[in-house]
Amino acid sequence: MSSISSYRTRPLPNYGTLMTIEEFTDYVKRGSFIDSDGHGCYATETEVTNIQVNLKDIKYDKADIFPKFSHVMWFNK
């Protein structure tokens, strides 16, 4: 995972699915997203970061969810 102190942001792209952290966590815990489906990056309502979400950490409540980021942008393969 990228360090919180060295991340980059960019405007949200026209592709992918933006979800709140709560929505995303619920989907992961229900098995709706798995690593082979794609990947997620922490985001805000207007920007996406280069910090990738570790799905296993989300599933088992071990994720470093940074309070600065309220969303996850999911990119299907």
C-alpha positions in Angstrom: 0.0 0.0 0.0 1.2 3.5 -0.7 2.1 5.6 2.3 -0.4 8.2 3.3 2.3 10.8 3.2 3.3 10.2 -0.4 0.0 9.6 -2.2 -1.2 11.3 -5.4 -4.7 12.4 -6.4 -6.4 13.0 -9.7 -9.9 14.0 -10.6 -12.4 11.2 -10.7 -12.3 9.4 -14.1 -15.4 8.8 -16.2 -15.1 5.1 -15.6 -15.2 3.1 -12.4 -17.8 3.1 -9.5 -17.6 5.5 -6.7 -18.9 4.3 -3.3 -18.8 5.4 0.2 -16.4 3.5 2.5 -19.5 2.1 4.3 -21.1 0.9 1.0 -17.8 -0.6 -0.2 -17.1 -2.4 3.1 -20.6 -3.9 3.0 -20.1 -5.2 -0.6 -16.7 -6.7 0.3 -18.0 -8.4 3.4 -20.8 -9.9 1.4 -18.4 -11.2 -1.2 -19.5 -8.9 -4.0 -15.9 -7.8 -4.7 -12.9 -10.1 -4.9 -9.3 -9.4 -6.0 -9.8 -11.1 -9.4 -12.7 -8.7 -10.1 -10.6 -5.5 -10.2 -9.2 -3.1 -7.6 -10.3 -0.2 -5.5 -8.5 3.0 -4.6 -9.3 5.4 -1.7 -11.1 8.6 -2.9 -13.1 11.6 -2.0 -16.3 12.8 -3.7 -14.1 14.6 -6.3 -10.7 12.9 -6.5 -9.2 9.4 -6.5 -5.9 8.5 -5.0 -3.2 6.0 -5.9 -3.7 4.2 -2.5 -5.1 0.8 -3.3 -7.5 -0.9 -0.9 -6.6 -4.3 0.4 -9.8 -6.3 0.2 -8.7 -8.9 2.8 -8.0 -6.1 5.3 -11.5 -4.7 4.7 -13.2 -8.1 5.0 -11.5 -8.8 8.3 -11.7 -5.3 9.8 -7.9 -4.7 9.6 -7.9 -2.0 7.1 -6.1 1.3 7.6 -9.1 3.5 6.6 -7.7 7.0 6.4 -10.3 9.5 7.8 -9.3 11.9 5.0 -10.9 9.6 2.4 -14.7 9.0 2.5 -15.0 6.9 -0.6 -13.5 4.1 -2.7 -13.4 4.1 -6.5 -13.7 0.6 -7.8 -12.3 -0.4 -11.2 -13.5 -3.6 -12.7 -11.1 -5.6 -14.8 
